[in-house]
């Protein structure tokens, strides 16, 4: 079974971090660096799990829309950057290679079921930061594992492979993530088609 480089840095941006606290704690105990959004940073800190706040890492505040700093070039360069070919550029620009992203998307069904919520408010809550992260990781699937679910299986594979995720698994994860993001965007499209008279 062929391995890639071990997981050293994981970015976390999930809708419900409490559901994966055990997974994140296991990563932390493996001495893996964790990058987290502001809200998740507070939750991890309260559960004795050290992480780096993404706002501090990119030196840009979380303004205008939720998790806008996930769109920062230092984040996407860390995900899409090739560890050997782009090494000098990443080093020069102080980009930390991100080996795994642990993300999911705000349930769109919950957004549209909210009472008295306007179309503009719904559009503003579309998870563009995580959608962009998913696509960046798919581009670089050979070097970045994208984890949306089945966290226990990921830990098992890491335990069996010196904290590495095999290329086969990374490709499977990328495929699942692509389907997940397309289905999410299809829900948005269907909603806009249904309510296009409001726009």
C-alpha positions in Angstrom: 0.0 0.0 0.0 1.7 3.2 -1.2 1.8 6.2 1.2 2.3 9.9 0.6 3.7 12.4 3.1 2.4 12.2 6.6 -0.4 14.5 7.7 1.2 17.5 9.5 -1.3 20.3 9.2 -5.1 20.1 9.1 -7.6 22.9 8.4 -11.0 22.7 10.1 -14.1 24.5 9.0 -17.3 22.5 9.8 -20.9 23.4 10.6 -21.0 21.4 13.8 -17.5 20.9 15.4 -18.9 19.2 18.4 -19.7 16.2 16.3 -16.0 15.6 15.5 -14.3 16.7 18.7 -13.1 13.1 19.3 -11.5 13.1 15.8 -9.9 16.5 16.3 -8.6 15.5 19.7 -7.0 12.4 18.2 -5.3 14.6 15.5 -4.1 16.9 18.3 -2.6 14.0 20.3 -0.7 13.0 17.1 1.1 16.4 17.3 -0.6 17.6 14.1 -1.0 21.3 13.7 -4.6 22.5 13.5 -5.9 25.6 11.7 -9.4 26.6 12.7 -12.0 29.2 12.0 -12.7 31.7 14.8 -15.8 30.0 16.2 -14.1 26.6 16.1 -11.0 28.0 17.7 -13.0 28.9 20.8 -14.6 25.5 21.0 -11.3 23.7 20.7 -9.7 25.9 23.2 -12.5 25.2 25.7 -11.9 21.5 25.1 -8.1 21.8 25.7 -7.2 21.3 22.0 -4.7 23.8 20.8 -5.1 25.3 17.3 -4.2 28.4 15.3 -6.9 30.9 14.5 -7.1 31.3 10.7 -7.6 35.1 11.2 -4.2 35.2 13.0 -2.5 33.0 10.4 -3.6 35.1 7.4 -3.5 38.4 9.3 -7.0 39.3 8.0 -10.2 39.7 10.0 -13.3 37.7 9.5 -15.5 40.4 8.0 -18.5 41.0 5.7 -19.4 37.4 5.2 -18.8 34.4 7.5 -15.3 32.9 7.1 -14.3 35.2 4.3 -10.6 34.7 5.4 -10.9 31.1 4.0 -10.6 32.7 0.6 -7.2 34.2 1.5 -4.3 33.3 -0.9 -2.2 31.9 2.0 -4.9 29.3 2.6 -5.5 28.2 -1.0 -1.8 28.2 -1.7 -1.3 25.9 1.2 -4.0 23.6 -0.2 -3.3 23.8 -3.9 0.5 24.2 -3.7 2.6 21.2 -4.8 5.0 20.3 -2.0 8.1 19.9 -4.3 7.5 22.0 -7.4 6.0 25.0 -5.5 8.2 24.7 -2.4 10.2 27.8 -3.0 7.2 30.0 -3.7 5.4 28.7 -0.6 8.5 29.2 1.5 9.0 32.8 0.3 5.4 33.7 0.9 5.3 32.0 4.3 2.6 29.5 3.2 2.1 26.5 5.4 1.4 23.3 3.4 -2.1 22.1 4.5 -2.2 18.3 4.2 -5.9 17.7 5.1 -9.0 19.8 5.1 -11.9 18.8 7.4 -14.9 20.6 6.1 -18.6 20.4 5.4 -21.3 22.9 4.2 -24.0 24.7 6.0 -27.2 22.6 5.4 -29.0 24.6 2.8 -32.3 23.0 3.7 -32.1 24.7 7.1 -31.4 28.1 5.6 -34.5 28.1 3.3 -36.8 26.7 6.1 -36.0 29.7 8.3 -39.1 31.9 8.8 -39.1 35.5 7.4 -35.6 35.1 5.9 -34.9 37.2 2.8 -33.3 35.9 -0.3 -30.4 38.2 0.1 -29.7 36.8 3.6 -29.9 33.2 2.3 -27.4 34.0 -0.5 -25.0 35.7 2.0 -24.9 32.5 4.1 -23.9 30.3 1.1 -20.7 28.6 2.3 -18.3 30.0 -0.4 -15.3 29.6 1.8 -15.7 25.9 2.2 -16.9 25.4 -1.3 -13.7 27.0 -2.5 -11.6 24.9 -0.2 -13.2 21.7 -1.5 -12.3 22.7 -5.1 -8.7 23.6 -4.2 -8.2 20.3 -2.5 -9.7 18.4 -5.4 -7.2 20.1 -7.7 -4.4 18.8 -5.5 -5.9 15.5 -4.4 -2.5 13.7 -4.6 -1.2 15.7 -1.7 -4.3 16.9 0.2 -6.9 14.7 1.9 -10.4 16.2 2.0 -12.5 14.8 4.9 -16.2 15.4 5.0 -17.4 12.3 6.9 -16.2 8.9 8.0 -13.7 10.4 10.3 -13.1 7.2 12.2 -11.9 5.5 9.1 -9.4 8.3 8.4 -7.9 7.9 11.9 -7.7 4.1 11.4 -5.8 4.6 8.2 -3.5 7.1 9.7 -2.8 4.8 12.6 -1.9 2.0 10.2 0.3 4.1 7.9 2.4 6.4 10.1 -0.1 9.3 9.9 -0.3 8.9 6.1 -3.3 8.7 3.8 -2.9 6.6 0.7 -3.3 8.0 -2.7 -6.1 5.6 -3.4 -8.0 6.9 -0.4 -7.3 10.5 -1.3 -8.7 10.0 -4.8 -11.9 8.4 -3.2 -12.2 11.3 -0.8 -11.8 13.8 -3.7 -14.5 12.1 -5.7 -16.9 12.1 -2.7 -16.2 15.7 -2.1 -16.9 16.7 -5.7 -20.2 14.9 -5.6 -21.0 16.6 -2.3 -20.2 20.1 -3.6 -22.1 19.6 -6.8 -25.2 18.4 -5.0 -25.0 21.4 -2.7 -24.7 23.8 -5.6 -27.6 22.1 -7.3 -29.8 22.8 -4.3 -28.9 26.5 -4.6 -29.6 26.5 -8.3 -33.0 24.8 -7.8 -33.9 27.3 -5.1 -33.0 30.3 -7.4 -35.0 28.9 -10.2 -38.0 28.5 -7.9 -37.7 32.0 -6.6 -36.2 33.9 -9.6 -39.1 36.3 -9.6 -37.8 37.7 -6.3 -34.4 38.7 -7.7 
